Amino acid sequence: MMTPDARLIANTVTSGARPVPTLVVRPAVIPVHLGIAKFGNFIFCPSHSPYSRSEAGKRDLGERAREINSIKVAAHSTNGTRLTTYDFKTLLALFKIFHEQPEKGESIEFSLYGLATCRRLPWGGKTRSAVSESLYRLLTNPVQGLFGTDASPAPILSLLDIPERSQGPSGNRAPARFRFHDAILAEMRAGRKKPIAYDVVMQIRGEISLLAYLYLDLVLHDKDSYERRAQGLLNDLLITGDYPHASWRKRMLQRIADELNGLSLSSGVLDLHVERAKGSTREWKLIATKSPFMSRSTVSTVQLPNRPRSLIPSEELVLQDIFTFLEESGEDDTHSRNFYKKALRELGPDLVSATLSNARYARAQGIVRGELRQYLTGAIQSLRRERERQLNACAV
């Protein structure tokens, strides 16, 4: 159960307080093969798409292709299946395991349980089957355009060995092994890598949102703003779904904006909003802007707004409300006047007023067991500690 102060910070809309400013620092990234990072949104498709699979492999899905700078990038289907966004997250977890290995030999040892943990998946029989099938798709489905302009299509993994339980000592499962394609290893050794914010990608649930994130991470790498109409974005992402009406396309853009807004790219913080396209009464567009991360030098100049000044009228009103509330409850806390003044200067009248509203609600519901003044000062102290924690996290 969330404490009142935690609920206040988490849901400032219902409390009426201003949101606590978030200080965003550069996220942890892992290096990924440049071709996979650049063309991932073309190679991998949403798993719910009817074009990602066929019934019992009876029909060929063809290829999912796009020509970029005279280079054909295509993902071919095998046995009626195609690489999906689920497989992309599996591949990203393999890159993480690859870079965490102290010695990178001919093949990398791993466990299915460890891979599922990297993917933030709950462990169980269904998870094991899904992860294993995803690995085999990476082994069998060929991709074109990642290994040079003249190279023939080849799968991303060149080796995958998932032994049965009986092959391990005492019935335990022996370590599984994988190896990337030789061309991928050679290009990564040559420095052809791109950073990807691993934790951010893993928290994205929408499959189209994930493809849009990869696309925007690439497009905004060297610019601060970008905008694209809905139909153009669908074509860029090779989304084969049917969106005939402008309202449907707007809803799709809004879902992307709601999930990705405020997330960290590899080069900045993403801000998205949907607007009506210029010169059109029906079409909508997605506008993406990128703001820089807060650097260590910037964090060192940020101070809590503790200004030795007189309270402004709005702060005086909140201070009077606090003492009126305590007097109505039969308590006197006038000796804490300076504490409340300092809190109003640091947190602002809106946040302190919202905390007071929480205290009124807690009293009405019988949540408060002790003195109200202790409950109120404790909630304010928690808010101040949370603000300091955010600042300290940026300085690490």
JOCOR-V355272 format. One line per field, one symbol per residue. ss: DSSP state (h for helix, s for strand, l for the rest). psi: psi as a letter, one per 30 degrees, with the letter a starting at -180 (. if undefined). A space follows every 10 residues. Layout:
# JOCOR-V355272
ss->???
psi->???
This chain:
# JOCOR-V355272
ss->lllhhhhhhh lhhhhlllll llllllllss ssshhhhhhh hhhlsllllh hhslhhhlll llssssssll sssssslsll sllshhhhhh hhhhhhhhhh lllllllsss lhhhhhhhll llllhhhhhh hhhhhhhhhh llssllllll lllsllssss slllhhhlhh hllllsssss lhhhhhhhhl llssssshhh hhhlllhhhh hhhhhhhhhl llllsssssh hhhhhhllll lllllhhhhh hhhhhhhhhh lllsllllss ssssssllll lllsssssss sllllhhhhh hlllllllll llhhhhhhhh hhhhhhhhll lllhhhhhhh hhhhhhhlhh hhhhhhhhhh hhhhllllll lhhhhhhhhh hhhhhhhhhh hhhhhl
psi->kkleeeeeef ifeffglkkk kkjklklklk kkkeeeeege feeklkffkf gflljggflk fbkjlkkjhg kjkkjllkhg llklfeeeee eeeeeeeeff kekjaelkkl keeeeeeegh kkkleeeeee eeeeeeefef jkkkffhlef klkllekfkk jjllefflkh flklklklkl keeeeeeefg gilkkkjeee effkekeeee eeeeeeeeeg eglflkkkle eeeeeefhkg ljifkeeeee eeeeeeeeef kflkafgakk kklklkkkgk felllkkklk lllkleeeef fklkiikill kleeeeeeee eeeeeeefgg lkhffgeeee eeeeeeflee eeeeeeeeee eeeefgekeb keeeeeeeee eeeeeeeeee eeeff.
